[in-house]
């Protein structure tokens, strides 16, 4: 160890052990002073937090042990900081930076341990964990130029150029209204994303209907309609030819149509959930029938698109209509009993606030939604880019998925307020006759058709238990499949990539607990798309000659080439 390093640790060591108790007390006070919304508060406004004495005692003992171990490793110059935020050489070769990072990680573990030791109901505990996670992620020394050894080293090596570029990047992102996750200048919708050939054959104020050009000489007689989420743009299903679920469906012989949602502006500020069901989902189903002449179609709903599709099917069933032969639901919540991390935001006060704010009119800005979803994974989707873009002056690499992720959409306020109350807060859709939509008392028990239900194992937006819960509501013949990875990567997993796995159970029983189903399932290497394609073909009818033209007659003539102008509108 060099004399300078020895001197540093000697200075740092003065009073170290005597200060451990003081540090522990400060950690406790800091935890209690954090903004943990939803907790009971004392008269002075500070949160009242009670801990499990046993967990607290064990945590305190672990803190003293880990702090002592950290100190001893520092003295021996053997600190190993196992976190990718501090994995660069600049951190390991700078003793002060390494010690700072290791101390931060220790304190982060302690704060998360304190969150776990809180005695409260599960929802309150989840809120506390979420609040602590947000604070811990924001407080990382890597997020600040004064403490980030890598950013400092780069600033010296570039003679300040990295800082100048970082300021330029910051000003650019302030102007565009969001943190850049990729080099957005390299992407253009319709040019290098959303490129599957097709045409817009119908439009109203809610959506454009895209029909895709067949890639096979024959197509199945029952056409196929995809309903993507309206909180994102449809081209997540058509990023590149090699990973496009839309192109895959077309290549499998399905006459394929897709709903491309309009990005709402002030003219749509009064639109409701009923409007989206009647004038979008049901209208799309009827239009596909009218264009193709097919008495029944197959349909797919993805995420919120699946919730919209299932509601539309329930409305149609209440009217005595069954125009859909089979339905696929991808990472969809229909039964909102398990909503995962998003549940921390939802309670009566929050929903009432949103209803008062925009229930009678207004827009939920797309950037508000995008920020919420980004902060569900703050290190990966927020602070990682703050460090790279601003502290290091880097331009993020091109990545089509992150370009799509930043291409946000607005939502009409009344639509959003209704959705919050009737799904996340009260779970009304699964109560027969409780909810009235489009003038009908709906009952999902009447949606009696074959369904293919897919859930992703690591999905943090639609937990696997939430996706599986649809099997307990829909009465028809069911097939449930669990894929690896998360909300998007699990879905967008083409067979040619030969990545990940999926799990299948050939039994016809669907126990109430998803873990019981998982225990009976077998792992199958590769994509679930092949299994789904085989299932869908079994419900698609006979094959007929592929159409030579788009649409049908003057009523459904080509309006413009795919992907259309609706998807290009910015929030």
C-alpha positions in Angstrom: 0.0 0.0 0.0 1.4 3.4 -0.9 2.2 6.0 1.8 -0.6 8.3 0.4 -3.1 5.5 0.6 -2.0 4.6 4.1 -2.3 8.2 5.2 -5.8 8.3 3.7 -7.0 5.3 5.6 -5.3 6.5 8.8 -7.2 9.7 8.6 -10.5 7.9 7.7 -10.0 5.5 10.6 -9.9 8.0 13.4 -12.9 7.3 15.5 -14.4 4.8 13.0 -15.6 2.2 15.5 -16.8 4.8 18.0 -18.9 6.4 15.2 -20.8 3.2 14.2 -23.5 3.7 16.8 -23.9 7.4 15.8 -24.1 6.3 12.1 -26.8 3.7 13.0 -28.8 6.4 14.8 -28.5 8.7 11.8 -29.7 6.0 9.5 -32.8 5.5 11.6 -33.6 9.2 11.8 -33.0 9.6 8.1 -35.4 6.7 7.3 -38.1 8.2 9.5 -37.6 11.6 7.9 -38.2 10.4 4.3 -41.4 11.2 2.5 -43.3 8.0 2.9 -46.7 9.1 1.7 -49.6 7.2 3.1 -48.2 6.7 6.6 -49.8 8.0 9.7 -48.0 11.1 10.9 -47.4 12.7 14.3 -48.5 16.2 15.2 -45.3 17.7 13.9 -45.9 16.0 10.5 -43.2 13.3 10.7 -44.1 9.8 9.7 -44.9 7.4 12.5 -42.9 4.2 11.8 -42.9 1.1 13.9 -40.4 -1.7 13.5 -40.3 -5.4 14.3 -37.9 -5.5 17.3 -36.5 -8.8 16.3 -35.7 -7.7 12.7 -34.4 -4.4 14.0 -32.0 -6.1 16.4 -30.8 -8.5 13.7 -30.3 -5.6 11.2 -28.3 -3.6 13.7 -26.0 -6.5 14.4 -25.6 -7.1 10.6 -24.8 -3.4 10.2 -22.0 -3.4 12.7 -20.6 -6.6 11.2 -20.7 -5.4 7.6 -19.3 -1.9 8.5 -16.4 -3.5 10.4 -15.7 -5.9 7.5 -15.8 -2.9 5.1 -13.3 -1.1 7.2 -11.0 -4.0 7.4 -11.1 -4.5 3.7 -10.3 -0.9 3.2 -7.2 -1.2 5.4 -6.1 -4.2 3.4 -6.8 -2.4 0.1 -9.1 -5.3 -0.8 -12.4 -3.5 -1.3 -14.5 -5.3 -3.9 -17.6 -3.3 -4.9 -20.0 -5.6 -6.7 -22.4 -3.3 -8.5 -22.3 -2.4 -12.1 -22.7 1.3 -11.3 -19.2 1.2 -9.7 -17.5 -1.5 -11.8 -15.2 0.8 -13.8 -11.5 0.9 -13.2 -11.7 4.5 -12.0 -13.7 3.4 -9.0 -11.4 0.5 -8.0 -8.2 2.5 -8.4 -9.4 5.5 -6.4 -9.6 4.4 -2.7 -11.8 7.3 -1.6 -14.3 6.6 -4.5 -14.3 2.9 -3.8 -14.9 3.4 0.0 -17.6 5.9 -0.8 -19.3 3.4 -3.1 -19.0 0.6 -0.7 -20.4 2.7 2.2 -23.3 3.8 0.0 -24.2 0.1 -0.8 -24.0 -0.7 2.9 -26.3 2.1 3.8 -28.6 1.2 0.9 -28.9 -2.4 2.3 -29.6 -1.1 5.7 -32.3 1.3 4.5 -34.0 -1.5 2.5 -33.7 -3.7 5.6 -35.4 -1.1 7.7 -38.2 -1.0 5.1 -38.6 -4.8 5.4 -38.7 -4.4 9.2 -41.6 -2.0 9.2 -44.7 -3.4 10.9 -47.7 -2.5 8.7 -50.2 -3.9 6.3 -48.8 -5.2 3.0 -49.8 -2.2 0.9 -48.1 0.2 3.3 -45.0 -1.9 3.4 -44.9 -2.0 -0.4 -45.2 1.8 -0.5 -42.4 2.2 2.0 -40.2 -0.2 0.0 -40.9 1.7 -3.2 -40.2 5.1 -1.6 -36.9 3.8 -0.1 -35.9 2.2 -3.4 -36.5 5.6 -5.2 -34.4 7.5 -2.7 -31.6 4.9 -2.6 -31.4 4.9 -6.4 -31.3 8.7 -6.5 -28.7 9.0 -3.8 -26.1 6.8 -5.5 -22.7 8.6 -5.6 -22.5 7.7 -9.3 -25.3 10.2 -10.0 -23.2 13.2 -9.0 -20.1 14.6 -10.8 -18.5 15.4 -7.4 -18.4 11.7 -6.5 -18.4 9.9 -9.8 -14.8 8.7 -10.3 -15.4 7.6 -13.9 -17.0 11.0 -15.0 -14.1 12.9 -13.3 -11.5 10.8 -15.1 -13.2 11.3 -18.4 -13.4 15.0 -17.9 -9.7 15.2 -17.2 -8.8 13.0 -20.2 -11.0 15.0 -22.6 -9.9 18.3 -21.1 -13.5 19.2 -20.1 -15.0 18.2 -23.5 -17.2 15.5 -21.9 -18.7 18.1 -19.5 -19.4 20.4 -22.4 -21.1 17.6 -24.3 -23.0 16.7 -21.1 -24.4 20.2 -20.7 -25.4 20.2 -24.4 -27.2 16.8 -23.9 -28.9 18.2 -20.8 -30.2 21.3 -22.7 -31.4 19.0 -25.6 -33.3 16.8 -23.2 -34.9 19.7 -21.4 -36.1 21.0 -24.8 -37.5 17.7 -25.9 -39.1 17.0 -22.5 -37.5 13.7 -21.5 -34.2 11.9 -20.9 -32.8 10.4 -24.1 -32.5 6.7 -23.8 -31.2 6.3 -27.4 -30.1 8.4 -30.3 -33.6 9.2 -31.5 -32.3 11.0 -34.6 -31.5 7.7 -36.1 -35.1 6.4 -36.2 -38.1 7.3 -38.2 -41.5 5.5 -38.0 -42.2 3.9 -41.3 -38.6 4.1 -42.5 -36.6 1.8 -40.1 -39.3 0.9 -37.6 -42.9 -0.2 -38.4 -41.9 -1.2 -41.9 -44.2 -4.2 -42.6 -46.0 -3.4 -45.9 -49.7 -2.5 -45.6 -52.3 0.2 -45.9 -54.7 2.2 -43.8 -58.2 1.1 -44.9 -60.4 2.8 -42.3 -60.1 5.6 -39.8 -62.1 7.6 -37.3 -61.2 10.0 -34.5 -60.0 7.1 -32.3 -57.9 4.8 -34.6 -56.7 3.9 -38.0 -57.2 0.3 -39.1 -54.1 -1.1 -41.0 -54.4 -4.1 -43.3 -51.1 -5.9 -44.1 -50.1 -7.3 -47.4 -50.2 -11.1 -47.5 -46.9 -12.9 -47.6 -48.5 -16.2 -48.6 -50.5 -17.3 -51.6 -53.3 -18.4 -49.4 -54.7 -17.0 -46.1 -57.0 -18.5 -43.4 -60.6 -17.6 -43.9 -60.9 -16.0 -40.4 -59.0 -12.7 -40.4 -56.8 -11.7 -37.5 -57.1 -8.4 -35.6 -54.5 -7.1 -33.2 -55.5 -4.5 -30.5 -52.3 -3.0 -29.0 -52.3 -0.9 -25.8 -53.4 2.7 -26.3 -50.9 3.9 -23.7 -48.1 3.1 -26.2 -47.8 2.9 -30.0 -48.6 -0.2 -31.9 -45.2 -0.6 -33.5 -43.7 -2.4 -30.5 -45.3 -5.3 -32.4 -43.4 -4.3 -35.6 -40.0 -2.9 -34.7 -37.9 -4.7 -37.2 -38.7 -7.4 -39.7 -36.8 -10.1 -37.8 -38.7 -9.4 -34.5 -42.1 -8.3 -35.7 -45.0 -10.2 -34.3 -47.2 -8.6 -37.0 -45.0 -9.8 -39.8 -44.8 -13.2 -38.2 -48.6 -13.5 -38.1 -48.8 -12.4 -41.8 -46.1 -15.0 -42.7 -48.1 -17.7 -41.0 -51.0 -17.1 -43.5 -53.3 -14.8 -41.5 -55.0 -11.9 -43.1 -53.8 -9.4 -40.5 -55.3 -6.1 -39.3 -54.0 -3.8 -36.6 -55.5 -1.0 -34.6 -53.3 2.1 -34.7 -54.5 4.4 -31.9 -54.7 8.1 -32.4 -52.5 10.1 -30.1 -55.1 12.2 -28.3 -55.1 16.0 -28.4 -57.4 18.5 -26.8 -60.2 17.6 -29.2 -60.4 14.2 -27.5 -60.2 15.5 -23.9 -63.8 14.5 -23.2 -63.5 10.9 -24.5 -64.5 8.0 -22.2 -63.8 4.3 -21.7 -67.2 3.7 -23.4 -66.0 5.6 -26.4 -62.9 3.5 -26.8 -64.9 0.3 -26.5 -67.8 1.3 -28.8 -66.0 3.4 -31.4 -62.6 1.7 -31.4 -62.6 -2.0 -30.3 -66.1 -2.9 -31.5 -65.8 -0.7 -34.6 -62.5 -2.4 -35.5 -64.1 -5.8 -35.1 -67.1 -4.8 -37.3 -64.9 -3.2 -39.9 -62.7 -6.3 -40.3 -65.8 -8.4 -40.7 -67.2 -6.0 -43.3 -63.9 -5.8 -45.3 -63.3 -9.6 -45.3 -66.9 -10.8 -45.4 -66.0 -13.3 -42.5 -68.8 -14.0 -40.0 -66.1 -14.5 -37.3 -62.6 -13.2 -36.8 -59.7 -14.0 -34.4 -58.4 -11.3 -32.1 -55.4 -10.5 -30.0 -55.1 -7.9 -27.2 -51.8 -6.8 -25.7 -51.6 -5.3 -22.2 -54.3 -2.6 -21.9 -55.4 -3.5 -25.4 -56.3 -6.9 -23.9 -58.4 -5.2 -21.2 -60.1 -3.2 -23.9 -60.7 -6.3 -26.0 -62.1 -8.4 -23.2 -64.5 -5.5 -22.2 -65.6 -5.2 -25.9 -66.3 -8.9 -26.1 -68.4 -8.7 -22.9 -70.4 -5.8 -24.3 -71.0 -7.8 -27.5 -71.9 -10.9 -25.5 -74.5 -8.8 -23.6 -76.0 -7.8 -27.0 -76.1 -11.5 -28.0 -73.3 -11.1 -30.5 -70.2 -13.4 -30.8 -68.2 -12.1 -33.8 -64.8 -13.3 -32.4 -63.9 -17.0 -32.7 -60.9 -17.0 -30.4 -59.0 -14.4 -28.4 -55.3 -14.1 -27.4 -54.4 -12.1 -24.4 -50.7 -11.1 -24.0 -49.6 -9.7 -20.6 -53.1 -8.6 -19.9 -54.9 -7.7 -16.7 -58.6 -8.6 -16.7 -58.8 -9.7 -13.1 -57.0 -6.9 -11.2 -56.2 -8.9 -8.0 -52.5 -8.9 -8.5 -51.3 -5.7 -10.0 -47.7 -5.7 -8.8 -45.7 -2.6 -8.2 -48.3 -0.2 -9.8 -50.6 -0.9 -6.8 -48.4 1.4 -4.7 -49.9 4.4 -6.5 -53.6 3.4 -6.2 -55.9 4.2 -3.4 -59.2 6.0 -3.0 -57.5 9.4 -2.5 -55.3 9.1 -5.6 -58.3 8.0 -7.7 -60.5 10.8 -6.4 -57.7 13.3 -7.1 -57.5 12.1 -10.7 -61.3 12.1 -11.1 -61.5 15.7 -9.8 -58.5 16.7 -12.0 -59.5 15.2 -15.3 -62.6 13.0 -14.8 -64.8 15.5 -16.7 -62.2 16.4 -19.3 -58.6 16.9 -19.9 -55.5 15.0 -21.0 -53.1 12.8 -19.1 -49.8 13.7 -20.8 -47.8 10.9 -22.3 -44.7 12.1 -20.6 -46.3 11.7 -17.2 -47.1 8.0 -18.0 -43.6 7.4 -19.4 -41.9 8.9 -16.4 -44.0 6.7 -14.1 -43.1 3.5 -15.9 -39.4 4.6 -16.1 -39.2 5.1 -12.3 -40.5 1.6 -11.8 -36.9 0.7 -12.8 -35.0 3.8 -11.8 -31.4 2.6 -12.1 -31.9 1.1 -15.6 -34.3 3.6 -17.1 -33.5 6.9 -15.4 -30.1 7.3 -13.6 -28.2 5.2 -16.0 -28.9 7.8 -18.7 -28.5 10.7 -16.4 -24.9 9.5 -15.7 -24.1 8.6 -19.3 -25.7 11.6 -21.1 -24.9 14.4 -18.7 -22.0 13.4 -16.4 -20.0 11.6 -19.1 -21.3 13.5 -22.2 -22.1 10.3 -24.1 -24.6 9.8 -26.8 -26.7 6.7 -26.0 -26.4 3.9 -28.7 -29.2 3.3 -31.2 -31.9 0.9 -29.9 -35.3 0.6 -31.5 -37.0 -0.7 -28.4 -35.9 2.4 -26.3 -36.9 4.7 -29.2 -40.4 3.2 -29.0 -40.3 3.5 -25.2 -39.7 7.3 -25.5 -42.4 7.8 -28.1 -45.2 8.4 -25.6 -48.9 8.9 -26.0 -51.5 11.0 -24.2 -54.8 9.6 -22.7 -58.1 11.3 -22.4 -58.8 12.2 -18.8 -62.3 10.7 -18.4 -61.0 7.4 -20.0 -58.1 7.3 -17.6 -60.2 8.1 -14.5 -62.8 5.5 -15.3 -60.0 2.9 -15.9 -58.3 3.7 -12.6 -61.5 3.3 -10.5 -63.0 0.3 -12.2 -59.9 -1.8 -12.7 -57.0 -1.1 -10.3 -59.0 0.3 -7.4 -62.3 -1.7 -7.4 -61.7 -4.6 -9.8 -65.2 -4.2 -11.1 -64.8 -5.9 -14.5 -64.9 -9.4 -12.8 -68.1 -8.8 -10.9 -71.0 -9.9 -13.1 -73.4 -7.1 -13.8 -71.6 -4.6 -11.6 -70.2 -2.5 -14.4 -72.1 -0.8 -17.2 -70.2 -0.2 -20.4 -71.8 1.1 -23.6 -75.2 0.8 -22.0 -74.8 -2.9 -21.2 -74.3 -4.6 -17.8 -71.3 -6.8 -18.6 -70.4 -10.3 -17.5 -67.1 -11.7 -18.5 -68.6 -15.1 -17.7 -70.5 -14.7 -21.0 -67.3 -14.4 -23.0 -67.3 -18.1 -23.8 -64.7 -18.6 -26.5 -61.3 -20.3 -26.7 -58.5 -18.1 -25.3 -54.7 -18.2 -25.3 -53.4 -16.4 -22.3 -49.7 -15.4 -22.1 -47.8 -14.0 -19.1 -44.1 -13.1 -18.6 -42.4 -14.6 -15.6 -40.4 -11.4 -14.6 -43.1 -8.9 -15.7 -43.2 -6.0 -13.2 -46.2 -4.2 -14.9 -48.5 -7.3 -15.3 -47.2 -9.8 -12.8 -47.4 -13.4 -13.8 -50.1 -14.0 -11.2 -52.1 -11.1 -12.7 -51.9 -12.5 -16.2 -52.8 -16.0 -15.0 -55.8 -14.6 -13.1 -57.7 -14.3 -16.4 -58.0 -18.1 -16.4 -60.2 -17.8 -13.3 -62.6 -15.4 -15.1 -62.9 -16.5 -18.7 -65.1 -19.6 -19.0 -64.0 -21.0 -22.4 -61.4 -23.5 -23.3 -58.0 -22.0 -22.2 -54.4 -22.4 -22.9 -52.0 -20.6 -20.6 -48.3 -20.1 -21.4 -45.6 -18.5 -19.3 -42.6 -16.9 -21.0 -39.2 -15.9 -19.6 -38.1 -12.3 -19.1 -40.4 -9.2 -18.7 -43.3 -7.2 -20.0 -41.8 -6.5 -23.5 -38.8 -8.8 -23.9 -40.9 -11.8 -23.0 -43.5 -10.9 -25.7 -41.1 -9.8 -28.4 -39.2 -13.1 -28.7 -39.2 -14.5 -32.3 -38.4 -18.2 -32.8 -35.4 -17.4 -35.1 -33.6 -15.8 -32.1 -33.6 -19.1 -30.2 -33.6 -17.2 -26.9 -35.3 -17.7 -23.6 -37.8 -20.4 -22.7 -41.5 -20.8 -22.1 -43.5 -23.1 -19.9 -46.5 -25.2 -20.8 -48.9 -27.5 -18.9 -51.0 -29.9 -20.9 -53.5 -30.3 -18.2 -57.0 -28.8 -18.5 -57.2 -27.7 -14.9 -56.3 -24.2 -13.8 -55.9 -24.0 -10.1 -56.5 -20.7 -8.4 -52.8 -20.1 -7.5 -50.4 -19.6 -10.4 -47.7 -21.3 -8.4 -49.6 -24.5 -8.5 -49.9 -24.2 -12.3 -46.1 -23.5 -12.5 -45.4 -26.6 -10.4 -47.2 -28.7 -13.1 -45.6 -26.9 -16.1 -42.7 -28.1 -18.2 -40.0 -25.8 -19.6 -39.7 -25.6 -23.3 -36.6 -23.9 -24.8 -37.1 -21.1 -27.2 -40.0 -18.8 -28.2 -43.7 -19.3 -27.3 -44.6 -17.9 -30.7 -44.6 -21.3 -32.4 -46.9 -22.8 -29.8 -49.3 -19.8 -30.2 -49.2 -20.0 -34.0 -50.1 -23.7 -34.0 -53.0 -22.9 -31.6 -54.2 -20.0 -33.7 -54.2 -22.0 -36.9 -56.6 -24.5 -35.2 -59.1 -21.6 -34.8 -58.5 -19.9 -38.2 -60.6 -22.2 -40.5 -59.8 -23.3 -44.0 -57.4 -21.6 -46.3 -58.5 -19.4 -49.2 -56.8 -17.4 -51.9 -55.1 -14.3 -50.5 -56.7 -11.0 -51.5 -55.0 -9.0 -54.3 -56.0 -5.6 -53.0 -56.4 -3.8 -49.7 -59.8 -3.0 -48.1 -63.1 -3.4 -50.0 -64.7 -1.1 -52.5 -65.1 2.6 -52.1 -66.2 2.4 -48.4 -63.0 0.8 -47.3 -60.5 2.1 -49.8 -56.8 2.8 -49.2 -56.4 6.0 -47.3 -52.6 6.0 -47.0 -49.7 3.5 -46.8 -48.9 1.8 -43.5 -48.0 2.7 -40.8 -50.2 5.7 -41.4 -50.1 9.2 -39.9 -51.8 8.5 -36.5 -48.8 6.6 -35.2 -46.4 9.5 -36.2 -48.2 12.1 -34.1 -46.1 13.1 -31.1 -47.6 13.6 -27.6 
